[in-house]
Amino acid sequence: MTQDLQSREAERHAERHAERSRRWDRFLAELQEFAGTQQELAVSGTLVRVTGLVLEAAGVRAPVGSVCEVMGDGHPPVTAEVVGFNGNRAFLMPTGVVHGLSSGARVVPRALPCQPPRFGQPQHPWRRTEDRGLHLPMGDGLLGRVVDSHGVPIDGEGPLGSVHDEPMSRRPINAMDRDPIRQPLDTGVRAINALLTVGRGQRIGLFAGTGVGKSVLLGMMARYTAADVIVVGLIGERGREVKEFIEDILGEQGRQRSVVVAAPADAPPLVRLQGASYATAVAEHFRDQGRHVLLLMDSLTRYAMAQREVALAIGEPPATRGYPPSCFAKLPQLVERSGNGLRGVGSITAFYTVLSEGDDQQDPIADAARGILDGHIVLSRELAESGHFPAIDVERSISRVMTAVTSREHVAAARRLRQLLARYNKARDLIQLGAYAPGHDPELDAAVRLQPAIEQFLQQDMVEQSRLDSSLSHLAQALSS
């Protein structure tokens, strides 16, 4: 009996010894794997120059797009992003106030540390996990909130809940993997629904000068458009517009399904750029969950102006009207992130406002935006000054996907109204001078007869909602009056 006990004890001891040996072998294998990987050390540098908006640091080895912290004596660290380099000197753009920084301040790249493995675990957590890019909050906790470009709430309603950090840099979707635009989107605006029909997943520009009602038109679409989530990016606009847009335009009902990202005009240029990217990333997050998102960005021109400030500050040569080439490269990179997702997944329908300096439609940014968007809606100052709202210039506006999302009868009716409107506008001067005599031109006679009904059809009060089917009915009535 004693011999059996001793034998079983010896067997258990041998099994424990074998298990311990196997655990040690796994741990040694993990150590050997970690020793064979190249680990880049985070090297800190020193601040050597501050010129305008640019910080110049020596000894910093960090890729473009990395986030660094500049440590000033007796001051909280200033966050900055690497935007370029020359030799061993890195050019950084701060996201906050640089007051208090002095020469020799320490510049440290921000990185997520590599965590060592726990003894005996089969996974490989020692593999490189460094990510020096920007990570910002994403999730349903953003709905109904107003945040800045860093994801920090500015609405006074406490910290965010139900969010997690995600990287801002995302891999673009392959163009061949996107769902084609095949479904119409009801915007609640009669002129757009009937004459410039928008498709779900379309990217369209709202071209206007200052003070012609683009913000009010955006608000109408925010309230009435059929979408699961609304993401509003207020980039480079007046600070007072943020609260007014939320309270007066969005309203309580629209705010519950909205996320507002605000980067007003007094923010540094890098913060304005980051605000547009963050708003787009939030829209991408909800799209990847299978939701239909409406992205309203006001404005694309301020985004280009912020990029111009950054590029000129680091020495990039100016090109057309002072805009460096990087501005025209950044625009499609931002715009192409919106649109339909993978087959069967959600969508992002985006409206980008484009400011036309001096109402010049040949402004370089406006011209570049027209080429990369799926259509443009032009607002006319002449119509706005005459009390015509929304001041949509139908003749100069177009939706490039309208024929793919509407019926042939709808397209024919919209084309007929455009023809009548163009014919009337061409003879407007003659009509006002009294030189028009009916009976000589049947097409002009029809245009003059239907002009009051067409004018009434194109105008809509900001608190009035016109569904897609109702818009088509009104279009048929205007042509048959």
C-alpha positions as CSV (number, residue, x, y, z in Angstrom):
1,M,0.0,0.0,0.0
2,T,2.8,2.4,0.9
3,Q,4.6,1.5,-2.3
4,D,1.4,2.4,-4.4
5,L,1.1,5.8,-2.7
6,Q,4.8,6.5,-3.3
7,S,4.4,5.5,-6.9
8,R,1.3,7.8,-7.5
9,E,3.1,10.7,-5.7
10,A,6.1,10.2,-8.0
11,E,3.9,10.3,-11.1
12,R,2.1,13.5,-9.9
13,H,5.5,15.1,-9.3
14,A,6.7,14.1,-12.7
15,E,3.6,15.5,-14.3
16,R,4.0,18.8,-12.5
17,H,7.6,19.0,-13.5
18,A,6.7,18.3,-17.2
19,E,4.0,21.0,-17.1
20,R,6.4,23.5,-15.6
21,S,9.0,22.7,-18.2
22,R,6.4,23.2,-21.0
23,R,5.4,26.6,-19.6
24,W,9.0,27.6,-19.4
25,D,9.6,26.5,-22.9
26,R,6.6,28.6,-24.1
27,F,7.9,31.6,-22.2
28,L,11.4,31.3,-23.6
29,A,9.9,31.0,-27.1
30,E,8.0,34.2,-26.6
31,L,11.2,35.9,-25.3
32,Q,13.1,34.7,-28.4
33,E,10.3,36.0,-30.7
34,F,10.4,39.4,-29.0
35,A,14.2,39.5,-29.1
36,G,14.0,38.9,-32.9
37,T,11.6,41.9,-33.5
38,Q,12.9,45.4,-34.1
39,Q,11.6,47.8,-31.5
40,E,11.9,51.4,-32.4
41,L,12.8,53.5,-29.3
42,A,10.9,56.7,-28.7
43,V,13.5,59.5,-28.9
44,S,12.7,62.8,-27.4
45,G,14.0,66.1,-28.8
46,T,14.2,69.7,-27.9
47,L,12.3,72.8,-29.2
48,V,14.7,75.0,-31.1
49,R,12.5,77.5,-32.9
50,V,8.9,78.9,-33.0
51,T,8.0,80.8,-36.1
52,G,4.4,81.9,-36.5
53,L,2.3,78.7,-36.3
54,V,5.2,76.2,-36.6
55,L,7.3,74.6,-33.9
56,E,10.7,73.3,-35.0
57,A,12.2,70.5,-32.9
58,A,15.6,68.9,-33.2
59,G,16.3,65.2,-32.4
60,V,12.7,64.0,-32.8
61,R,12.3,60.9,-34.9
62,A,8.6,60.5,-35.5
63,P,6.7,60.0,-38.7
64,V,4.4,62.6,-40.2
65,G,1.0,62.5,-38.5
66,S,2.4,61.5,-35.1
67,V,1.3,63.3,-32.0
68,C,3.9,64.8,-29.7
69,E,3.8,66.6,-26.4
70,V,6.0,69.7,-25.8
71,M,6.9,70.0,-22.1
72,G,7.3,73.6,-21.0
73,D,8.7,74.6,-17.6
74,G,5.8,75.2,-15.2
75,H,3.2,74.9,-17.9
76,P,1.0,72.0,-19.0
77,P,2.2,70.1,-22.0
78,V,1.2,71.4,-25.5
79,T,0.0,68.8,-27.9
80,A,1.4,69.1,-31.4
81,E,1.3,67.0,-34.6
82,V,4.3,66.4,-36.9
83,V,3.5,67.9,-40.3
84,G,6.9,67.7,-41.9
85,F,10.6,67.5,-41.4
86,N,13.9,68.6,-42.8
87,G,16.9,66.5,-42.0
88,N,16.9,65.8,-38.3
89,R,14.5,68.6,-37.6
90,A,10.7,68.1,-37.3
91,F,8.1,70.7,-38.0
92,L,5.1,70.5,-35.6
93,M,1.8,72.3,-35.6
94,P,0.3,72.9,-32.2
95,T,-3.3,72.2,-31.3
96,G,-3.4,74.7,-28.5
97,V,-1.8,77.9,-27.2
98,V,2.0,78.0,-27.2
99,H,2.2,80.8,-24.7
100,G,4.9,79.9,-22.1
101,L,7.1,77.6,-24.3
102,S,10.7,78.5,-24.4
103,S,13.8,77.3,-26.3
104,G,15.0,73.9,-25.1
105,A,11.6,72.6,-24.2
106,R,11.4,68.8,-24.3
107,V,9.4,67.3,-27.2
108,V,8.3,63.7,-26.6
109,P,6.4,61.6,-29.2
110,R,3.3,60.1,-27.7
111,A,3.0,56.3,-28.0
112,L,1.1,53.4,-26.5
113,P,3.6,51.3,-24.5
114,C,4.4,47.7,-25.3
115,Q,3.1,45.6,-22.5
116,P,5.2,42.5,-21.4
117,P,3.5,39.1,-21.4
118,R,2.4,37.4,-18.3
119,F,4.3,34.3,-17.5
120,G,3.0,31.2,-19.3
121,Q,0.3,32.9,-21.5
122,P,0.2,31.4,-25.0
123,Q,-0.7,34.7,-26.7
124,H,1.9,37.1,-28.0
125,P,1.3,40.6,-26.4
126,W,4.9,41.5,-26.8
127,R,4.4,42.1,-30.5
128,R,4.7,45.8,-31.4
129,T,1.6,47.8,-30.3
130,E,2.9,51.3,-30.8
131,D,0.5,53.7,-32.4
132,R,1.6,57.4,-32.4
133,G,-1.5,58.5,-34.3
134,L,-4.5,60.3,-32.9
135,H,-7.2,58.2,-31.1
136,L,-10.5,59.9,-30.5
137,P,-13.8,58.9,-28.9
138,M,-16.3,56.9,-31.0
139,G,-19.7,55.3,-30.1
140,D,-23.3,55.9,-29.4
141,G,-22.4,58.1,-26.4
142,L,-21.7,60.9,-29.0
143,L,-25.4,61.1,-30.0
144,G,-27.0,64.3,-28.8
145,R,-23.6,65.8,-27.8
146,V,-21.5,68.7,-29.0
147,V,-17.7,68.0,-29.0
148,D,-14.6,69.8,-30.1
149,S,-11.9,68.5,-32.5
150,H,-10.4,66.4,-29.7
151,G,-13.7,64.7,-28.7
152,V,-14.0,66.8,-25.6
153,P,-17.6,67.8,-24.7
154,I,-18.3,71.5,-24.9
155,D,-22.1,71.4,-24.2
156,G,-21.7,71.4,-20.4
157,E,-23.5,68.0,-20.0
158,G,-20.7,66.1,-18.4
159,P,-18.3,63.5,-19.7
160,L,-19.1,61.2,-22.6
161,G,-20.5,57.7,-21.9
162,S,-20.6,54.5,-24.0
163,V,-17.6,55.6,-26.1
164,H,-14.2,54.1,-26.9
165,D,-11.1,55.4,-28.6
166,E,-10.4,54.6,-32.2
167,P,-7.6,55.7,-34.5
168,M,-8.3,58.6,-36.8
169,S,-6.3,57.1,-39.7
170,R,-8.4,54.6,-41.6
171,R,-7.8,52.6,-44.7
172,P,-9.9,53.8,-47.6
173,I,-12.6,51.5,-49.1
174,N,-11.8,50.0,-52.4
175,A,-13.9,51.7,-55.1
176,M,-15.0,48.3,-56.5
177,D,-16.3,47.2,-53.1
178,R,-18.7,50.1,-52.6
179,D,-22.4,49.8,-53.1
180,P,-23.6,51.7,-56.1
181,I,-26.0,54.6,-55.6
182,R,-29.5,53.3,-56.4
183,Q,-31.9,54.6,-53.8
184,P,-33.3,58.2,-53.7
185,L,-33.0,60.2,-50.5
186,D,-35.8,62.4,-49.2
187,T,-34.3,65.7,-48.1
188,G,-37.6,67.4,-47.3
189,V,-36.8,70.3,-49.7
190,R,-39.2,70.4,-52.7
191,A,-36.8,71.9,-55.3
192,I,-34.0,69.4,-54.4
193,N,-36.4,66.4,-54.3
194,A,-38.0,67.2,-57.6
195,L,-35.2,68.8,-59.7
196,L,-32.0,67.8,-58.1
197,T,-32.9,64.4,-56.6
198,V,-30.2,63.1,-54.2
199,G,-29.2,59.5,-53.9
200,R,-28.4,57.7,-50.7
201,G,-24.6,57.8,-50.5
202,Q,-24.1,60.8,-52.7
203,R,-21.6,63.6,-52.1
204,I,-23.0,67.0,-53.1
205,G,-21.7,70.5,-52.7
206,L,-23.7,73.5,-51.6
207,F,-22.1,76.5,-53.4
208,A,-22.9,79.9,-52.0
209,G,-21.5,83.3,-51.0
210,T,-22.0,84.8,-47.6
211,G,-25.4,85.5,-46.4
212,V,-27.6,83.7,-49.0
213,G,-29.1,81.2,-46.6
214,K,-26.9,78.1,-46.8
215,S,-27.0,77.5,-43.1
216,V,-30.8,77.6,-43.0
217,L,-31.0,75.2,-45.9
218,L,-28.6,72.9,-44.1
219,G,-30.8,73.1,-41.1
220,M,-33.9,72.1,-43.1
221,M,-32.1,69.0,-44.5
222,A,-30.9,68.2,-41.0
223,R,-34.4,68.2,-39.7
224,Y,-36.3,66.6,-42.6
225,T,-33.8,64.2,-44.2
226,A,-34.5,60.5,-43.7
227,A,-31.3,59.3,-41.9
228,D,-30.5,57.2,-38.8
229,V,-27.6,59.5,-37.6
230,I,-26.7,63.1,-38.5
231,V,-23.1,64.3,-38.1
232,V,-22.6,68.1,-38.3
233,G,-19.1,69.5,-38.8
234,L,-18.9,73.2,-38.1
235,I,-15.4,74.0,-39.4
236,G,-13.9,77.4,-39.4
237,E,-17.2,79.2,-39.0
238,R,-18.3,81.9,-36.5
239,G,-18.4,80.6,-32.9
240,R,-21.9,82.0,-32.2
241,E,-23.3,79.8,-35.0
242,V,-22.7,76.6,-33.0
243,K,-25.3,77.3,-30.3
244,E,-27.7,78.9,-32.8
245,F,-27.5,76.0,-35.2
246,I,-28.2,73.5,-32.3
247,E,-31.0,75.4,-30.7
248,D,-32.7,77.2,-33.6
249,I,-32.1,74.9,-36.5
250,L,-31.6,71.4,-35.2
251,G,-34.0,71.6,-32.4
252,E,-34.5,69.1,-29.6
253,Q,-35.8,66.4,-31.9
254,G,-33.0,66.7,-34.4
255,R,-30.4,66.9,-31.8
256,Q,-31.2,63.4,-30.3
257,R,-29.9,61.7,-33.4
258,S,-27.1,64.2,-34.1
259,V,-23.4,64.6,-33.3
260,V,-22.0,68.1,-33.7
261,V,-18.2,68.6,-34.0
262,A,-17.3,72.3,-33.6
263,A,-13.9,73.8,-34.7
264,P,-14.7,77.6,-34.9
265,A,-12.7,80.2,-36.8
266,D,-10.5,81.1,-33.8
267,A,-9.1,77.5,-33.4
268,P,-5.6,76.8,-34.7
269,P,-5.5,75.6,-38.3
270,L,-4.5,72.1,-37.3
271,V,-7.5,71.9,-35.0
272,R,-9.8,72.9,-37.9
273,L,-8.3,70.2,-40.1
274,Q,-8.7,67.7,-37.3
275,G,-12.3,68.7,-36.8
276,A,-13.2,67.9,-40.4
277,S,-11.4,64.6,-40.2
278,Y,-13.0,63.7,-36.8
279,A,-16.5,64.5,-38.1
280,T,-15.9,62.2,-41.1
281,A,-14.5,59.5,-38.9
282,V,-17.6,59.6,-36.7
283,A,-19.7,59.2,-39.8
284,E,-17.6,56.3,-40.9
285,H,-18.0,54.7,-37.5
286,F,-21.8,54.7,-37.7
287,R,-21.8,53.7,-41.3
288,D,-19.7,50.6,-40.5
289,Q,-22.4,49.7,-38.0
290,G,-24.9,49.5,-40.9
291,R,-26.6,52.9,-40.3
292,H,-27.5,55.5,-42.8
293,V,-25.7,58.7,-42.0
294,L,-26.2,62.3,-43.1
295,L,-22.9,64.3,-43.0
296,L,-23.3,68.1,-43.1
297,M,-19.9,69.9,-43.2
298,D,-19.8,73.7,-43.1
299,S,-17.5,74.4,-44.8
300,L,-15.1,72.7,-47.2
301,T,-13.5,76.1,-48.1
302,R,-12.5,76.7,-44.5
303,Y,-10.9,73.3,-44.4
304,A,-8.9,74.2,-47.5
305,M,-7.9,77.5,-45.9
306,A,-6.7,75.7,-42.8
307,Q,-4.6,73.4,-45.0
308,R,-3.2,76.5,-46.8
309,E,-2.1,78.0,-43.5
310,V,-0.4,74.8,-42.4
311,A,1.3,74.3,-45.8
312,L,2.5,77.9,-46.2
313,A,3.8,77.9,-42.6
314,I,6.1,74.9,-43.3
315,G,7.5,76.4,-46.5
316,E,5.3,74.8,-49.3
317,P,5.2,77.2,-52.3
318,P,1.9,78.8,-53.1
319,A,0.1,78.1,-56.4
320,T,-3.3,79.2,-57.5
321,R,-4.4,82.3,-55.5
322,G,-2.0,81.4,-52.7
323,Y,-3.3,77.8,-52.3
324,P,-0.4,75.3,-52.3
325,P,-0.7,72.0,-54.2
326,S,-1.4,70.0,-51.0
327,C,-4.8,71.8,-50.6
328,F,-6.0,70.3,-53.8
329,A,-4.6,66.9,-52.8
330,K,-6.3,67.0,-49.4
331,L,-9.8,67.7,-50.7
332,P,-10.4,64.4,-52.5
333,Q,-8.8,62.5,-49.6
334,L,-11.5,63.9,-47.3
335,V,-14.4,63.7,-49.6
336,E,-13.7,60.2,-50.8
337,R,-14.1,58.9,-47.3
338,S,-17.9,59.5,-47.4
339,G,-20.3,57.6,-49.6
340,N,-21.7,54.1,-49.6
341,G,-20.0,51.4,-47.6
342,L,-19.4,47.8,-48.4
343,R,-22.3,45.8,-50.0
344,G,-25.1,45.5,-47.6
345,V,-23.6,47.9,-45.0
346,G,-24.6,51.6,-44.3
347,S,-24.0,54.8,-46.2
348,I,-22.9,58.4,-45.7
349,T,-24.7,61.0,-47.7
350,A,-22.6,64.2,-47.5
351,F,-23.4,67.8,-48.1
352,Y,-20.4,70.1,-48.2
353,T,-20.8,73.8,-48.3
354,V,-18.4,75.7,-50.5
355,L,-17.9,79.4,-50.1
356,S,-17.5,81.3,-53.4
357,E,-15.4,84.4,-52.7
358,G,-17.1,87.4,-54.2
359,D,-19.8,85.0,-55.6
360,D,-17.1,83.9,-58.1
361,Q,-18.0,80.3,-59.2
362,Q,-14.5,80.0,-60.7
363,D,-12.8,80.3,-57.3
364,P,-10.1,77.6,-57.3
365,I,-11.5,75.7,-54.3
366,A,-15.1,75.8,-55.8
367,D,-13.8,74.7,-59.1
368,A,-11.8,71.8,-57.6
369,A,-14.8,70.8,-55.4
370,R,-17.1,70.6,-58.5
371,G,-14.8,68.1,-60.1
372,I,-14.7,65.7,-57.1
373,L,-18.3,65.9,-55.9
374,D,-21.3,64.0,-57.3
375,G,-23.2,67.2,-58.0
376,H,-23.6,70.8,-56.9
377,I,-26.4,73.1,-55.7
378,V,-25.7,76.8,-56.4
379,L,-27.4,79.4,-54.2
380,S,-28.0,82.8,-56.0
381,R,-27.5,86.1,-54.2
382,E,-29.9,87.7,-56.7
383,L,-32.7,85.3,-55.7
384,A,-31.9,85.7,-52.0
385,E,-32.1,89.5,-52.3
386,S,-35.5,89.2,-54.0
387,G,-36.9,87.2,-51.1
388,H,-36.8,83.9,-53.0
389,F,-36.1,81.0,-50.5
390,P,-34.5,78.6,-50.8
391,A,-32.4,80.7,-53.3
392,I,-31.4,77.7,-55.4
393,D,-30.3,78.6,-59.0
394,V,-31.8,75.6,-60.7
395,E,-30.1,76.3,-64.1
396,R,-26.6,76.2,-62.6
397,S,-27.2,73.2,-60.3
398,I,-27.1,69.5,-61.1
399,S,-27.3,66.1,-59.4
400,R,-25.1,63.6,-61.3
401,V,-26.9,60.6,-59.9
402,M,-30.5,61.8,-60.5
403,T,-31.0,59.6,-63.6
404,A,-29.9,56.5,-61.6
405,V,-32.3,56.9,-58.7
406,T,-35.5,58.3,-60.4
407,S,-37.9,57.1,-63.0
408,R,-37.9,58.3,-66.7
409,E,-41.1,60.2,-66.2
410,H,-39.6,62.1,-63.2
411,V,-36.5,63.0,-65.3
412,A,-38.6,64.2,-68.2
413,A,-40.8,66.4,-66.0
414,A,-37.7,67.9,-64.3
415,R,-36.1,68.6,-67.7
416,R,-39.3,70.2,-68.9
417,L,-39.5,72.6,-66.0
418,R,-35.8,73.5,-66.5
419,Q,-36.5,74.3,-70.2
420,L,-39.4,76.6,-69.4
421,L,-37.4,78.3,-66.6
422,A,-34.4,78.9,-68.9
423,R,-36.6,80.1,-71.7
424,Y,-38.3,82.7,-69.4
425,N,-35.1,83.9,-67.9
426,K,-33.6,84.4,-71.3
427,A,-36.5,86.7,-72.3
428,R,-36.9,88.3,-68.9
429,D,-35.5,91.7,-70.1
430,L,-37.8,91.8,-73.1
431,I,-40.8,91.0,-70.9
432,Q,-39.9,93.6,-68.3
433,L,-39.4,96.3,-71.1
434,G,-42.8,95.4,-72.6
435,A,-41.3,94.2,-75.9
436,Y,-42.8,90.7,-75.6
437,A,-45.9,90.1,-77.7
438,P,-47.7,86.7,-77.2
439,G,-48.4,84.5,-80.1
440,H,-45.1,84.6,-81.9
441,D,-43.3,81.9,-79.8
442,P,-45.4,79.1,-78.4
443,E,-42.6,77.9,-76.1
444,L,-42.1,81.4,-74.6
445,D,-45.9,81.8,-74.3
446,A,-46.0,78.6,-72.2
447,A,-43.1,79.7,-70.1
448,V,-44.7,83.1,-69.4
449,R,-48.1,81.4,-68.6
450,L,-46.5,78.9,-66.2
451,Q,-44.0,81.3,-64.5
452,P,-46.2,82.1,-61.4
453,A,-46.8,78.4,-60.8
454,I,-43.1,77.6,-61.2
455,E,-42.1,80.4,-58.9
456,Q,-44.5,79.1,-56.2
457,F,-43.2,75.6,-56.7
458,L,-39.5,76.6,-56.2
459,Q,-40.2,78.5,-53.0
460,Q,-40.6,76.9,-49.6
461,D,-40.8,78.1,-46.1
462,M,-38.0,76.9,-43.7
463,V,-40.6,75.3,-41.4
464,E,-42.4,73.5,-44.2
465,Q,-41.5,69.9,-45.1
466,S,-42.1,68.5,-48.5
467,R,-41.8,64.7,-48.9
468,L,-40.5,63.2,-52.1
469,D,-43.9,62.0,-53.3
470,S,-45.4,65.3,-52.5
471,S,-42.7,67.1,-54.3
472,L,-43.4,65.1,-57.5
473,S,-47.1,65.9,-57.2
474,H,-46.3,69.6,-56.9
475,L,-44.0,69.4,-59.9
476,A,-46.8,67.8,-62.0
477,Q,-49.2,70.5,-60.9
478,A,-46.8,73.3,-61.8
479,L,-46.4,72.0,-65.3
480,S,-50.1,71.5,-65.9
481,S,-51.3,74.9,-64.6
